[in-house]
Amino acid sequence: MNPRPFQILILSANRVQLRRLSKFLDVFGYEVRQAASAPEAIAAAEAARPDFLIVDGSQPKGADLGLCRTVRRLWPQCYVYSLLMSQLAEVSDVTAALEAGFDDFLASPVVFGELLARLRVGARFIEFERRIGEHSESDPLTGLADRAALKRELNRRSTGSKEAIVWLALVDLDDFSRVAARLGRSGAQDLLRQIGQNLREEAGEINFVAGLSEGRFAMLVTASGNNSAAGWSQALLAGLAETDFQVAGNTQKVTASCGLTKVTAGENYDAVESRSLRALSLAKISGRNCLVTSDDVDRDAAEWAEQAADGKLFQTTLARDVMHFCPMVMHLDETLEQSHWLLSQQGLEHAPVVDSEKRLVGLISLDQITAAQLRSPRPRTDGIGGSSVRLVRHVMNKEVARFDVDSPLADLIEYFTGESSSVVVIVRDREPLGLVYCHLLASLNERLNADYFAAHQTSSFGSADLLVPDTAVAE
C-alpha cells in the first residue's frame, strides 16, 4: 500500500502568508495548493479533492465562511477537515464559523507548532470518518452498496450454496477524469448517479452492484459458466456505451472497461479483487471499452513469456532494421582535404569508400584523415610539374567488416561480442547502404528520456545547433 500525502488547500488574500504556509507545509510532506479568493478555491477543489481546507478568516464580514460546505458538497464520499484562521474571534464569530461547518480554529498570525498539532488532530478525525463510512455500507454519492457491503456479500455468496457460481466484475469508466473536467464536479456527480442507477437496473435481483470510487463500480455476477458470465458482462458494457445520459441538458456518452474473475468458495475478498484488478489493467492497455477475464490474463502472461524467451522478441530483426543509413560515400580517389570537409559538414565520423562501380572497398574515418594531414600537412611537388595529392585510397581501412542487409541481428551481436571492431558496414550486392556501431547497438537497450539527446553546451543560435547526432550520445 503506497502512502498518499495529505492534500491541503489554503485560501488567503495575503499572498505572503500563502507562500510562507506552503513552504512550511511542504517541508513536512504535505501537498499544498493555494487560492487567493473563494472562486479560485472552489475551482482548485473541483480539480482535486483536498483533505484539509485552511481559510483565512480576516476577510470583511466573514465572506468565505460558507466555503467549507461548498467544498464538502463537491466530495461527499470523503470528509474535508476545515480550519479557520482568526484573531481573537468573538463568541458570535466562533458560532457562525461552527455553523458554517468549520471543525477547528487557528490563531493568526499562525504558530507553526500549533498548525502541525491541529493537522494531526484533523488527520485522526479524517480516519475516524473513513472508518464510519466503511460501516455504513452505502456509497454516499450513488446510493449503491460500498466496498464493505461488497466484501460481506461476496463472503456470503462464496460460502453459501455450492451450486451457485459467482464472478467479480470490476467496471471502470474510461477516461473519467477527462469527462469530469469537462462537466465540472456537479455534472460529473450527476453522471455517476445516473450510471449507478443504470447498473443497478441491469444487475436485477440476482446480481449485486457496488460503488467503489469515482468512476469505478463492482458487480457480483451469478452465472452458470465462464462464457455466460463473460457474455453478460460484455452485454453490460455494450449497453452502457449505447446509453444516452443527460447532464445539464446535454447528451453524454461513456464507455467502460471490465475485469472479470471467478470467485472460489471461501476465498478472501482481497485476493479476488487483486485478480480482477489485473484483468482490468489488461483491458485498459488493450484499448479500453472491452472485457478481460483473469483467464485471459494468465494466457497473455504465458504467451508473452514464450515470445520473450531466449531472444525470440528479436528473431525477426535484421541488419536493415538497426543500421544508420549512409548519407554519403567516398570515392577511392577523393582527396583527403575534400573528404575532411564533407565529413565535417555532415557531422559524420565514418564513411564507406567505393570504387567506380559503387562497390564497397573500405572505410574512412575523420580521425584517420586528420592524422594523415598532421603527418603530412602540405602536398609535395613531384618535380615534373604535378603534385603528389593525398587520396582516400592511401589511408582508408581496407579490412572492413561487412554484413548483408538481411543478416539477422544475432549475427551482428555475435560479431561485436568477439571482435574489437566498433563499426560494420551493411551492404546489398556489395553496395554500402548503412553502418552499425557497436555502442549504438548496445544503446538500444537504454531507456530514453526527454533530455537524452539534449545539447551539453549553450546554443550559439547557428544552423550547426540543429544537428542532433546519435553517435555523440553513447560516446
WOVENZI-V231598 format. One record per residue. N is the residue number from 1. RES is the residue in three letters. SS is DSSP state (~ for helix, > for strand, _ for the rest). NEAR is the number of other ideal C-beta (glycine too) atoms within 12 Angstrom. Layout:
n=N res=RES ss=SS near=NEAR
n=N res=RES ss=SS near=NEAR
//
This chain:
n=1 res=MET ss=_ near=4
n=2 res=ASN ss=_ near=4
n=3 res=PRO ss=_ near=7
n=4 res=ARG ss=_ near=15
n=5 res=PRO ss=_ near=18
n=6 res=PHE ss=_ near=31
n=7 res=GLN ss=> near=30
n=8 res=ILE ss=> near=42
n=9 res=LEU ss=> near=45
n=10 res=ILE ss=> near=45
n=11 res=LEU ss=> near=45
n=12 res=SER ss=_ near=37
n=13 res=ALA ss=_ near=24
n=14 res=ASN ss=_ near=24
n=15 res=ARG ss=~ near=18
n=16 res=VAL ss=~ near=16
n=17 res=GLN ss=~ near=26
n=18 res=LEU ss=~ near=30
n=19 res=ARG ss=~ near=17
n=20 res=ARG ss=~ near=21
n=21 res=LEU ss=~ near=38
n=22 res=SER ss=~ near=25
n=23 res=LYS ss=~ near=17
n=24 res=PHE ss=~ near=24
n=25 res=LEU ss=~ near=31
n=26 res=ASP ss=~ near=19
n=27 res=VAL ss=~ near=14
n=28 res=PHE ss=_ near=22
n=29 res=GLY ss=_ near=17
n=30 res=TYR ss=_ near=29
n=31 res=GLU ss=> near=23
n=32 res=VAL ss=> near=34
n=33 res=ARG ss=> near=32
n=34 res=GLN ss=> near=31
n=35 res=ALA ss=> near=33
n=36 res=ALA ss=_ near=24
n=37 res=SER ss=_ near=22
n=38 res=ALA ss=~ near=28
n=39 res=PRO ss=~ near=16
n=40 res=GLU ss=~ near=23
n=41 res=ALA ss=~ near=37
n=42 res=ILE ss=~ near=30
n=43 res=ALA ss=~ near=24
n=44 res=ALA ss=~ near=30
n=45 res=ALA ss=~ near=37
n=46 res=GLU ss=~ near=30
n=47 res=ALA ss=~ near=23
n=48 res=ALA ss=_ near=25
n=49 res=ARG ss=_ near=30
n=50 res=PRO ss=_ near=40
n=51 res=ASP ss=_ near=35
n=52 res=PHE ss=> near=43
n=53 res=LEU ss=> near=49
n=54 res=ILE ss=> near=48
n=55 res=VAL ss=> near=51
n=56 res=ASP ss=> near=39
n=57 res=GLY ss=_ near=36
n=58 res=SER ss=_ near=25
n=59 res=GLN ss=_ near=24
n=60 res=PRO ss=~ near=10
n=61 res=LYS ss=~ near=11
n=62 res=GLY ss=~ near=27
n=63 res=ALA ss=_ near=20
n=64 res=ASP ss=_ near=40
n=65 res=LEU ss=_ near=31
n=66 res=GLY ss=_ near=27
n=67 res=LEU ss=~ near=41
n=68 res=CYS ss=~ near=38
n=69 res=ARG ss=~ near=25
n=70 res=THR ss=~ near=29
n=71 res=VAL ss=~ near=41
n=72 res=ARG ss=~ near=29
n=73 res=ARG ss=~ near=21
n=74 res=LEU ss=~ near=33
n=75 res=TRP ss=_ near=34
n=76 res=PRO ss=_ near=26
n=77 res=GLN ss=_ near=31
n=78 res=CYS ss=_ near=30
n=79 res=TYR ss=_ near=30
n=80 res=VAL ss=_ near=37
n=81 res=TYR ss=> near=36
n=82 res=SER ss=> near=42
n=83 res=LEU ss=> near=40
n=84 res=LEU ss=> near=41
n=85 res=MET ss=> near=36
n=86 res=SER ss=> near=28
n=87 res=GLN ss=_ near=16
n=88 res=LEU ss=_ near=13
n=89 res=ALA ss=_ near=23
n=90 res=GLU ss=_ near=13
n=91 res=VAL ss=~ near=10
n=92 res=SER ss=~ near=11
n=93 res=ASP ss=~ near=22
n=94 res=VAL ss=~ near=20
n=95 res=THR ss=~ near=14
n=96 res=ALA ss=~ near=22
n=97 res=ALA ss=~ near=31
n=98 res=LEU ss=~ near=20
n=99 res=GLU ss=~ near=16
n=100 res=ALA ss=~ near=26
n=101 res=GLY ss=_ near=26
n=102 res=PHE ss=_ near=37
n=103 res=ASP ss=_ near=30
n=104 res=ASP ss=> near=30
n=105 res=PHE ss=> near=29
n=106 res=LEU ss=> near=38
n=107 res=ALA ss=> near=21
n=108 res=SER ss=_ near=25
n=109 res=PRO ss=_ near=19
n=110 res=VAL ss=_ near=33
n=111 res=VAL ss=_ near=16
n=112 res=PHE ss=~ near=19
n=113 res=GLY ss=~ near=14
n=114 res=GLU ss=~ near=19
n=115 res=LEU ss=~ near=33
n=116 res=LEU ss=~ near=24
n=117 res=ALA ss=~ near=19
n=118 res=ARG ss=~ near=30
n=119 res=LEU ss=~ near=37
n=120 res=ARG ss=~ near=20
n=121 res=VAL ss=~ near=21
n=122 res=GLY ss=~ near=32
n=123 res=ALA ss=~ near=27
n=124 res=ARG ss=~ near=19
n=125 res=PHE ss=~ near=23
n=126 res=ILE ss=~ near=30
n=127 res=GLU ss=~ near=19
n=128 res=PHE ss=~ near=17
n=129 res=GLU ss=~ near=25
n=130 res=ARG ss=~ near=21
n=131 res=ARG ss=~ near=14
n=132 res=ILE ss=~ near=18
n=133 res=GLY ss=~ near=24
n=134 res=GLU ss=~ near=22
n=135 res=HIS ss=~ near=16
n=136 res=SER ss=~ near=19
n=137 res=GLU ss=_ near=22
n=138 res=SER ss=_ near=23
n=139 res=ASP ss=_ near=35
n=140 res=PRO ss=_ near=26
n=141 res=LEU ss=_ near=33
n=142 res=THR ss=_ near=33
n=143 res=GLY ss=_ near=25
n=144 res=LEU ss=_ near=36
n=145 res=ALA ss=> near=32
n=146 res=ASP ss=_ near=32
n=147 res=ARG ss=~ near=30
n=148 res=ALA ss=~ near=25
n=149 res=ALA ss=~ near=28
n=150 res=LEU ss=~ near=37
n=151 res=LYS ss=~ near=30
n=152 res=ARG ss=~ near=21
n=153 res=GLU ss=~ near=31
n=154 res=LEU ss=~ near=39
n=155 res=ASN ss=~ near=24
n=156 res=ARG ss=~ near=20
n=157 res=ARG ss=~ near=31
n=158 res=SER ss=~ near=28
n=159 res=THR ss=_ near=19
n=160 res=GLY ss=_ near=18
n=161 res=SER ss=_ near=12
n=162 res=LYS ss=_ near=12
n=163 res=GLU ss=_ near=10
n=164 res=ALA ss=_ near=22
n=165 res=ILE ss=_ near=25
n=166 res=VAL ss=> near=37
n=167 res=TRP ss=> near=44
n=168 res=LEU ss=> near=49
n=169 res=ALA ss=> near=53
n=170 res=LEU ss=> near=45
n=171 res=VAL ss=> near=49
n=172 res=ASP ss=> near=38
n=173 res=LEU ss=> near=40
n=174 res=ASP ss=_ near=27
n=175 res=ASP ss=_ near=19
n=176 res=PHE ss=~ near=29
n=177 res=SER ss=~ near=20
n=178 res=ARG ss=~ near=13
n=179 res=VAL ss=~ near=29
n=180 res=ALA ss=~ near=29
n=181 res=ALA ss=~ near=16
n=182 res=ARG ss=~ near=19
n=183 res=LEU ss=~ near=27
n=184 res=GLY ss=~ near=21
n=185 res=ARG ss=~ near=32
n=186 res=SER ss=~ near=21
n=187 res=GLY ss=~ near=24
n=188 res=ALA ss=~ near=33
n=189 res=GLN ss=~ near=32
n=190 res=ASP ss=~ near=25
n=191 res=LEU ss=~ near=36
n=192 res=LEU ss=~ near=38
n=193 res=ARG ss=~ near=26
n=194 res=GLN ss=~ near=29
n=195 res=ILE ss=~ near=42
n=196 res=GLY ss=~ near=37
n=197 res=GLN ss=~ near=23
n=198 res=ASN ss=~ near=30
n=199 res=LEU ss=~ near=41
n=200 res=ARG ss=~ near=25
n=201 res=GLU ss=~ near=18
n=202 res=GLU ss=~ near=29
n=203 res=ALA ss=~ near=29
n=204 res=GLY ss=_ near=16
n=205 res=GLU ss=_ near=10
n=206 res=ILE ss=_ near=18
n=207 res=ASN ss=_ near=31
n=208 res=PHE ss=> near=34
n=209 res=VAL ss=> near=37
n=210 res=ALA ss=> near=37
n=211 res=GLY ss=> near=40
n=212 res=LEU ss=> near=36
n=213 res=SER ss=> near=25
n=214 res=GLU ss=_ near=31
n=215 res=GLY ss=_ near=31
n=216 res=ARG ss=> near=39
n=217 res=PHE ss=> near=48
n=218 res=ALA ss=> near=45
n=219 res=MET ss=> near=46
n=220 res=LEU ss=> near=45
n=221 res=VAL ss=> near=43
n=222 res=THR ss=> near=30
n=223 res=ALA ss=_ near=29
n=224 res=SER ss=_ near=17
n=225 res=GLY ss=_ near=15
n=226 res=ASN ss=~ near=21
n=227 res=ASN ss=~ near=18
n=228 res=SER ss=~ near=18
n=229 res=ALA ss=~ near=34
n=230 res=ALA ss=~ near=30
n=231 res=GLY ss=~ near=21
n=232 res=TRP ss=~ near=30
n=233 res=SER ss=~ near=43
n=234 res=GLN ss=~ near=28
n=235 res=ALA ss=~ near=20
n=236 res=LEU ss=~ near=37
n=237 res=LEU ss=~ near=37
n=238 res=ALA ss=~ near=19
n=239 res=GLY ss=~ near=22
n=240 res=LEU ss=~ near=36
n=241 res=ALA ss=~ near=26
n=242 res=GLU ss=~ near=15
n=243 res=THR ss=_ near=24
n=244 res=ASP ss=_ near=16
n=245 res=PHE ss=> near=29
n=246 res=GLN ss=> near=16
n=247 res=VAL ss=> near=26
n=248 res=ALA ss=_ near=17
n=249 res=GLY ss=_ near=10
n=250 res=ASN ss=> near=16
n=251 res=THR ss=> near=14
n=252 res=GLN ss=> near=27
n=253 res=LYS ss=_ near=21
n=254 res=VAL ss=_ near=37
n=255 res=THR ss=_ near=31
n=256 res=ALA ss=> near=39
n=257 res=SER ss=> near=39
n=258 res=CYS ss=> near=48
n=259 res=GLY ss=> near=41
n=260 res=LEU ss=> near=45
n=261 res=THR ss=> near=42
n=262 res=LYS ss=> near=33
n=263 res=VAL ss=> near=39
n=264 res=THR ss=_ near=21
n=265 res=ALA ss=_ near=20
n=266 res=GLY ss=_ near=17
n=267 res=GLU ss=_ near=24
n=268 res=ASN ss=_ near=18
n=269 res=TYR ss=~ near=32
n=270 res=ASP ss=~ near=17
n=271 res=ALA ss=~ near=21
n=272 res=VAL ss=~ near=35
n=273 res=GLU ss=~ near=29
n=274 res=SER ss=~ near=20
n=275 res=ARG ss=~ near=32
n=276 res=SER ss=~ near=44
n=277 res=LEU ss=~ near=29
n=278 res=ARG ss=~ near=27
n=279 res=ALA ss=~ near=40
n=280 res=LEU ss=~ near=40
n=281 res=SER ss=~ near=23
n=282 res=LEU ss=~ near=32
n=283 res=ALA ss=~ near=35
n=284 res=LYS ss=~ near=27
n=285 res=ILE ss=~ near=16
n=286 res=SER ss=_ near=21
n=287 res=GLY ss=_ near=13
n=288 res=ARG ss=_ near=24
n=289 res=ASN ss=_ near=25
n=290 res=CYS ss=_ near=29
n=291 res=LEU ss=> near=43
n=292 res=VAL ss=> near=38
n=293 res=THR ss=> near=37
n=294 res=SER ss=~ near=37
n=295 res=ASP ss=~ near=24
n=296 res=ASP ss=~ near=28
n=297 res=VAL ss=~ near=28
n=298 res=ASP ss=~ near=19
n=299 res=ARG ss=~ near=16
n=300 res=ASP ss=~ near=22
n=301 res=ALA ss=~ near=17
n=302 res=ALA ss=~ near=14
n=303 res=GLU ss=~ near=14
n=304 res=TRP ss=~ near=15
n=305 res=ALA ss=~ near=14
n=306 res=GLU ss=~ near=13
n=307 res=GLN ss=~ near=16
n=308 res=ALA ss=~ near=14
n=309 res=ALA ss=~ near=13
n=310 res=ASP ss=~ near=11
n=311 res=GLY ss=~ near=15
n=312 res=LYS ss=~ near=16
n=313 res=LEU ss=~ near=16
n=314 res=PHE ss=~ near=23
n=315 res=GLN ss=_ near=15
n=316 res=THR ss=_ near=14
n=317 res=THR ss=_ near=23
n=318 res=LEU ss=> near=24
n=319 res=ALA ss=~ near=33
n=320 res=ARG ss=~ near=23
n=321 res=ASP ss=~ near=22
n=322 res=VAL ss=~ near=33
n=323 res=MET ss=_ near=33
n=324 res=HIS ss=> near=29
n=325 res=PHE ss=> near=22
n=326 res=CYS ss=_ near=30
n=327 res=PRO ss=_ near=21
n=328 res=MET ss=_ near=26
n=329 res=VAL ss=_ near=35
n=330 res=MET ss=> near=41
n=331 res=HIS ss=> near=27
n=332 res=LEU ss=_ near=26
n=333 res=ASP ss=_ near=20
n=334 res=GLU ss=_ near=31
n=335 res=THR ss=> near=26
n=336 res=LEU ss=~ near=35
n=337 res=GLU ss=~ near=22
n=338 res=GLN ss=~ near=22
n=339 res=SER ss=~ near=39
n=340 res=HIS ss=~ near=29
n=341 res=TRP ss=~ near=19
n=342 res=LEU ss=~ near=24
n=343 res=LEU ss=~ near=32
n=344 res=SER ss=~ near=19
n=345 res=GLN ss=~ near=17
n=346 res=GLN ss=~ near=22
n=347 res=GLY ss=_ near=22
n=348 res=LEU ss=_ near=34
n=349 res=GLU ss=_ near=28
n=350 res=HIS ss=> near=38
n=351 res=ALA ss=> near=40
n=352 res=PRO ss=> near=45
n=353 res=VAL ss=> near=37
n=354 res=VAL ss=> near=31
n=355 res=ASP ss=_ near=23
n=356 res=SER ss=_ near=11
n=357 res=GLU ss=_ near=12
n=358 res=LYS ss=_ near=21
n=359 res=ARG ss=_ near=21
n=360 res=LEU ss=> near=37
n=361 res=VAL ss=> near=30
n=362 res=GLY ss=> near=32
n=363 res=LEU ss=> near=39
n=364 res=ILE ss=> near=47
n=365 res=SER ss=> near=31
n=366 res=LEU ss=~ near=27
n=367 res=ASP ss=~ near=20
n=368 res=GLN ss=~ near=29
n=369 res=ILE ss=~ near=37
n=370 res=THR ss=~ near=22
n=371 res=ALA ss=~ near=17
n=372 res=ALA ss=~ near=25
n=373 res=GLN ss=~ near=22
n=374 res=LEU ss=~ near=15
n=375 res=ARG ss=~ near=14
n=376 res=SER ss=_ near=18
n=377 res=PRO ss=_ near=13
n=378 res=ARG ss=_ near=14
n=379 res=PRO ss=_ near=16
n=380 res=ARG ss=> near=12
n=381 res=THR ss=> near=11
n=382 res=ASP ss=_ near=10
n=383 res=GLY ss=_ near=8
n=384 res=ILE ss=_ near=7
n=385 res=GLY ss=_ near=6
n=386 res=GLY ss=_ near=10
n=387 res=SER ss=> near=14
n=388 res=SER ss=> near=16
n=389 res=VAL ss=_ near=21
n=390 res=ARG ss=_ near=30
n=391 res=LEU ss=> near=25
n=392 res=VAL ss=~ near=36
n=393 res=ARG ss=~ near=25
n=394 res=HIS ss=~ near=25
n=395 res=VAL ss=~ near=31
n=396 res=MET ss=_ near=34
n=397 res=ASN ss=> near=29
n=398 res=LYS ss=_ near=21
n=399 res=GLU ss=_ near=13
n=400 res=VAL ss=_ near=28
n=401 res=ALA ss=_ near=32
n=402 res=ARG ss=> near=35
n=403 res=PHE ss=> near=35
n=404 res=ASP ss=> near=25
n=405 res=VAL ss=_ near=27
n=406 res=ASP ss=_ near=20
n=407 res=SER ss=_ near=29
n=408 res=PRO ss=> near=22
n=409 res=LEU ss=~ near=28
n=410 res=ALA ss=~ near=23
n=411 res=ASP ss=~ near=27
n=412 res=LEU ss=~ near=40
n=413 res=ILE ss=~ near=25
n=414 res=GLU ss=~ near=18
n=415 res=TYR ss=~ near=26
n=416 res=PHE ss=~ near=25
n=417 res=THR ss=~ near=14
n=418 res=GLY ss=~ near=12
n=419 res=GLU ss=_ near=17
n=420 res=SER ss=_ near=10
n=421 res=SER ss=_ near=24
n=422 res=SER ss=_ near=26
n=423 res=VAL ss=> near=37
n=424 res=VAL ss=> near=39
n=425 res=VAL ss=> near=44
n=426 res=ILE ss=> near=39
n=427 res=VAL ss=> near=32
n=428 res=ARG ss=> near=24
n=429 res=ASP ss=_ near=15
n=430 res=ARG ss=_ near=19
n=431 res=GLU ss=> near=22
n=432 res=PRO ss=> near=39
n=433 res=LEU ss=> near=31
n=434 res=GLY ss=> near=35
n=435 res=LEU ss=> near=40
n=436 res=VAL ss=> near=43
n=437 res=TYR ss=> near=34
n=438 res=CYS ss=~ near=27
n=439 res=HIS ss=~ near=21
n=440 res=LEU ss=~ near=29
n=441 res=LEU ss=~ near=35
n=442 res=ALA ss=~ near=18
n=443 res=SER ss=~ near=22
n=444 res=LEU ss=_ near=23
n=445 res=ASN ss=_ near=13
n=446 res=GLU ss=_ near=15
n=447 res=ARG ss=_ near=8
n=448 res=LEU ss=_ near=13
n=449 res=ASN ss=_ near=9
n=450 res=ALA ss=_ near=7
n=451 res=ASP ss=_ near=9
n=452 res=TYR ss=_ near=16
n=453 res=PHE ss=_ near=18
n=454 res=ALA ss=_ near=15
n=455 res=ALA ss=_ near=18
n=456 res=HIS ss=_ near=13
n=457 res=GLN ss=_ near=9
n=458 res=THR ss=_ near=9
n=459 res=SER ss=_ near=13
n=460 res=SER ss=_ near=10
n=461 res=PHE ss=_ near=9
n=462 res=GLY ss=_ near=9
n=463 res=SER ss=~ near=10
n=464 res=ALA ss=~ near=16
n=465 res=ASP ss=~ near=16
n=466 res=LEU ss=~ near=12
n=467 res=LEU ss=_ near=19
n=468 res=VAL ss=_ near=14
n=469 res=PRO ss=_ near=22
n=470 res=ASP ss=_ near=27
n=471 res=THR ss=~ near=27
n=472 res=ALA ss=~ near=21
n=473 res=VAL ss=~ near=22
n=474 res=ALA ss=~ near=20
n=475 res=GLU ss=_ near=14
//
